[in-house]
Amino acid sequence: MGLRLRSPLVVGASSLTDDLDPLCRCVDAGAGAVVMRSLFEEEIRHELGENPDSDAVFRQGVAPYLARIQRLRRALPVPVIASLNGTSPGGWVRLAQSIEDAGAEAIELNLYEPSSGPEEPSGVVEDRLVEVAESVAGAVRIPVAVKLAPGFAALTPLARRFEGAGARGLVLFNRWYQPDIDLDTFELTRELRLSTSDELPLRLHALGALHGRLSLDLACSGGVHTGDDAFKALLVGARVVQCVSALLRRGPGAVAEILASLRARMEGRGLASVDQARGALSLARAPDPRAWERLHYARLLKRPPPARS
Ligand SMILES: Cc1cc2nc3c(=O)[nH]c(=O)nc-3n(C[C@H](O)[C@H](O)[C@H](O)COP(=O)(O)O)c2cc1C
């Protein structure tokens, strides 16, 4: 995306960027960039209540976020990436321009859209997401990355559409915040659970399939908790890895741990730079591309299941 990063570990979008102190400690420990928590258009509209479309009122709602961009820019020696989640076509563009004016070095579009409407086919949802990316990328000069949740039936063609729409990066994946059921109260519950490394393979598959087929820079978001996780993501083609759950659980010290263990792994394989590692095991370059294919899947299912623990 044209950003110069001193390490491939990025602090991902979350409440982590609300406080300067832990964020500075992440950066001191080696984080290469930070993504701010998303600015949610619906939240601004909800908070503003009456006449949220008036220019002055809208600016007032966005002001605290823009002030935070400026504060982080002044305090941090690494790129500050703002994150945006809009709901109306005009809202996305307006917010993106304000973010650019405030000094963010890039924008991550959080295209989080759990579509449950019975009438809207997937193609219509995808068209809308691509339109959003196109309108935002066309309205700002800073690079725009698209952050997707998993579940698209044909990710590579969709990624190509984002590329055509002017996006420069793709962040895979956001996590769906799924409901659970409390059987005592008989209510639906929604609780934000932190990830584990078990969520990484879904990302490895998508990244590995996309690497080398697009000019979009790929970021892995989800399930990166250790240096080994980061190494795997780079090997399938991620340009950077984003961490959130690991940092929320273990604090800013996790940044140094992950980077030290990544470095040790790379040295162990005789890799002098992240560039040398990147994509070495992607679908396009894998020594055994069948490992990515369906044939392998069928074979895997026929193997005896793992022993019970
Ligand atoms: C507390 C919390 C807040 C988050 N806030 C945002 C957000 O504002 N915007 C966004 O795009 N993702 C947000 N995320 C998702 C993370 O950026 C990330 O995509 C996800 O947690 C997967 O990464 P992880 O496995 O390292 O946690 C949030 C996650 C957590 C745990």
The ligand as an ORCA input file, in Angstrom:
! r2SCAN-3c Opt
* xyz 0 1
  C     -12.498     -5.813     21.568
  C     -12.415     -5.842     20.059
  C     -12.766     -4.709     19.332
  C     -12.707     -4.726     17.932
  N     -13.040     -3.589     17.234
  C     -12.937     -3.606     15.892
  C     -13.237     -2.433     15.132
  O     -13.575     -1.382     15.671
  N     -13.133     -2.511     13.774
  C     -12.750     -3.649     13.122
  O     -12.654     -3.655     11.891
  N     -12.447     -4.773     13.822
  C     -12.535     -4.772     15.167
  N     -12.225     -5.903     15.863
  C     -11.794     -7.103     15.116
  C     -10.265     -7.188     15.102
  O      -9.680     -6.077     14.439
  C      -9.780     -8.472     14.403
  O     -10.166     -8.461     13.043
  C     -10.308     -9.740     15.049
  O     -10.333     -9.639     16.464
  C      -9.443    -10.938     14.656
  O      -8.120    -10.765     15.077
  P      -7.525    -11.472     16.398
  O      -7.674    -12.922     16.241
  O      -6.072    -11.023     16.446
  O      -8.309    -10.948     17.558
  C     -12.279     -5.903     17.261
  C     -11.935     -7.036     18.014
  C     -11.987     -7.019     19.381
  C     -11.590     -8.260     20.145
*
